[in-house]
C-alpha cells in the first residue's frame, strides 16, 4: 500500500480513483468527507467529479457555482485545466465539477479520457480524490485501471459485494485487453474465458497459463501486473460486527479467482448523522465530529493517508 508521507511533490499528487460496483454505496459522501478531513489536516486536496452524466459531488459541499467544469474543458470552451478548480468553504479543499451540460458526456472518447488523466496527475496538490461513476462503465474501468491507487466502496449486502467483485474483474480484463488485445491469439483466449469459465468458476491464473503457452514473456508481464495491482476496500454502512467478518469472504474470493490482493482499509458504521448531513448539504466529519461515522472515517484516513 502506498502512503503519502514523504511522497508529496508540488507537481505530482497522489491520485486516488474511488469507485463502487453499484450506486447507493455512499461513495460520493466518503470522497467529500475524506477530502474535507485531509484539508483540515493541512493537505492541499482536490476532489474531482468524474461521474460523467450524473455529477452531483458539489452538492455534498454546498458549492453553489459549478462552472467552469469538465464539460467545458472537454468541449474546448476552457483550454487551461487549472481554471476548473473551484474553491469550497474549507481551506485547502478545491473541487472540479463534472457538469451535465454536454450531450454524450457519459461516454467520453479514449483521447479525452487520456487527456483528462494527464491533467489530473499534474495538478498542484498533495492529494486528488476522483469520484467515479458507479458500476462497470467504460470510463470507470479506464480510470481505475490506469491509476494504481484505486479504492472500492462496498456495503455489507451480498449484492453489493458481488458487484464489487464484478467491478474488479472487469477492471482487470479491461486492462488486459488494452495491453495485449492487439495479439489475436491472446485476444481470443480472453474472449473465450469471458464467455466461458469467467462466467462461472474460472480463475485468472488459468488465463495466464494459457497465454504462457503462446508467449511466456507476456505471461510473466501479466503476472507481475497482477502482483502490483492492489486496490483497497472500504466497507460502508456497517450495522453489526459480523458484517465486518463477512468482507473477508470477498477478499478471499478475489485472491482465489482474480489472483490479486484486495486490501481492507476499514469500515464506516451506519450512522443517522450521515443522512442528516447529506440532507443539509454539509459534512458529517465536521458537523458531527464525535459521531461513529466520523470516528471511523478518521481512523481510515489516518491509516491510509499517513
N, C-alpha and C positions, 0 to 999 in steps of 0.2 A: 504494500500500500504506500502511495506517495503522500508525504506530509509537506506542509507549507513552510515551516520554519527553516530558514536558510536557503530557500529556493526562490524567494521573491526577486524579480528583476523588473525594472521600470517598464521594459518593453516586452516582457514575457510573462504574462499572468498564468496562473494555474486555472485551467478551464475545466469545469465540471458540467457535462450534459446530464440532465435529470429527466428520466422517462418513467413510464408505467405501462404495464401490459393492457390496462383498460382505464377508462375515465372514472372519476369519482374516488380516487385513492387519496386525495389531499396533496397531490404533487405540487401544485402552484402555491398552496398555503405554506408548504415546507420551504420551497425556494424563497419566497418573500421573507419569511421569518428567519431563515438561515442568513440571508443577505443582510437583514437588519442587525442581527446579533453580531455578525462578523464586523460590520461597520462600527457598531458601538464599541467593539474591542480595539478599534483603531486601524482596521484594514481598509484599503481602498477597494470597494466592491462594485461590480456591475452585474445586474441581473438582466437577462435578455429573454424576451418573449418570442420564442420560435415555435409556438403553437399556431402555425400558419392557418389562417382562415377562422380561427377561434380564439383570437388574442384577448385575454382579459386580465393579465398579470397586474396591470396598472391599478385595477380595482382593489387589490389587496393592500395597496399602499395609498389609496385615495388620491392618486395622481390625476388631476383634472385635465391636463393637457397631454395628448398622445401624439402630437405632431412636432417635428418630423419623426417618421418611424420607418421600419424596414421596407414597407411597401413603396415609400417614396425613394428609398435608396435603390431598390431592385428595378424600379421603372425609370430610373435615371433623373428624377426630379432633384435628388440630393446626391452630389458627387463625392462629398467628403464624409467618410463614415463616422468620425468622432462627433459630427454635428448632430447625430442621432441621440447622443447622451442627454437625458433629461434629469434634472435634479429631483430628489424626493425630500420629504420632511426630515430625513435622517442624514446627518453629516457623514460624508464618506460613502454614501449609497446612491448610485445612479441607476437609471433604468433605460433600456432600449425597448420601445414598444413594438409590437408586431404589426398592427394595422390590418384592418379587414377591407380596406377600400379597393384593393387591386383584385380584379377578377382573375381567378386561377391561382391565387396566392398560395393555396394549399398544395399546389403541385409545381413548385419552382423547378427550374431546369438544373441539370448537373453543373453547368457552368456557373449559374447563380449561387448554388449551394457552396461550391468550392471558393468562389469569390467571397462569400459571406464568412466562411470558416477562416479564410486567410486574414480577414479583417478582425475577426474576434480574437484570434491568438496574438494580435499585435496591439490590442487595447492597452492603454496606460492604466493598469490596475493591478492589484495583488491577486484578486480572485474574480473569475467570471462564472456565474451560475446561469446555465441555459435551460429554460423551461421548455421542453419538447412536447409535441402533441402526444396524446395517449394512443396506445395501440402500436401496431407494426407498420405504420405508413412509411413510404419510401424516404421521406425527409428525416423522420426519427431514426430509421435504421442507418442512414448515411451519417448523420451527425454522431450517433452513438458509436459507430464502428471506426470512424476516423479519429475521434477524440478519445483518448485512452483512460480517462478518469470517470467513466460512467457510473451513475447512481440510479438504481431502480427502486421505485417506491411501490410497496405492496401492502395490502391489508390482509388480515388473518383468514378471510373467507377462502374456501378451496378454489373457487373460480378465479379469484384474484391471483392466487399462487400459480394456477395453470396458465393464466395469461402472462404472468411474469416470465415463466419458463418459455412460453412461446415467443415472447419478445426477444429473449436472449438467444434462442435458437435461430430466429430469423436474422438477428444481427450477425451471427457467425456465418450463416450461409450467404448473406449479402456480401460480407467481406471476402469470402472465398470466391464467389462469382466475380467480384470486381478485380481481385488479384490474379486469378488463374482461369477465368472463364474464356479467355482467348484461346486456350488449348482445347481443341474439340473433344479429345478423349476425356479430359478432366471434367469438362462441362457436362458430358454425358453421364459420368459417374455421379456428379452432384444431382443432376436432374432425375436419374433413376432412383437415387436414395430418397429424394424429397417425395416422390410419388409412391415409393415402396416402403422400405424399412423405416424411413424417417417419420412415417405417419403412425408407426406402431412402437416397436421396441428397438429400433436401430440405434447404434451408437456412432458418434462421430469418429471414434477410433477405427471403426470398420471402413469408413471413407478414407481415412489416412492410409490404412493398409492397402486398399485397392489402388490408390494413387501411387503408392510406393512401387508397385509392380510396373508402373509406366515411367515414373521419374522419381528416383529416390531423393534427389536434391529438393524437389518441390515438396515431397512428403515431409522431409526434415524441416523445411521452412514453415509449413503449416503447423507442425508440432511445436515449433518454437513460438509461433504467433499465438497459439492457444495457451501456451505456458505464460505468455506475457499479457494476456487479456484477462484482467482481474476486476470485473465490475463489483460494485458494492451494493448492499441491500439495506433499505430502511423499512422496518415493519411499522405501519401506522395504524392508529385506532385500535390498540390492543385493549381488550376488556378483561382478560383473565390470564393468569400466568401460564396456563397450559398452551395458550396460543403462541407464546414465545418459543416453547419447545417444538411446536409443530413446524416452525420455519426451518428447523434442521432437516426435515424431510425434503424440502425443496433444495436445500444446499447439497444434500447427498445425491439427489436425482440429477442435478446439474453436473456434479462431479462425475457421476457414473455414465451419463449419456452424452454429455457435451464436452467432457474432458477439460473443463476449466474450473477454477476456484471462484466461487461466489462468496464474498466476504460480508458477513452480517455485521454492520457497524452500529446497530442499536435499534431500539423501538421507541415509539411515542404512544403513551396511553391515551385511550379515548377520554376526552375531557370536554365538557359543555362550553368552556371558555373559548375553545377554538371556533365553534359555530357562532358564538356571540360576537367574536372579533371580526369574523368574515362579514356578518350582517352589518356591523358598524364600519366596515372598511378600515379596520385597524389591525394591529399586530399583537397577537397574544403574548409573544415573548417580551413585549414592552408593557402592555396594559395589564397583563396578569403574570408578572414575572415569577411569582411564587407558586403558580399552578403546576399541576402534574405534567401537563404537556410542555410547559416552559422548562421545567427541570430536565425532562427527557431530551428536549431539543438541545439544550446547552451541553448536556453530557455527550451527545453525539458529536456536536460541533467541536467541543474541546478535545475529543478523541481523534476525529478525522482531520480537523484543521489546526494541528498543533505544530 
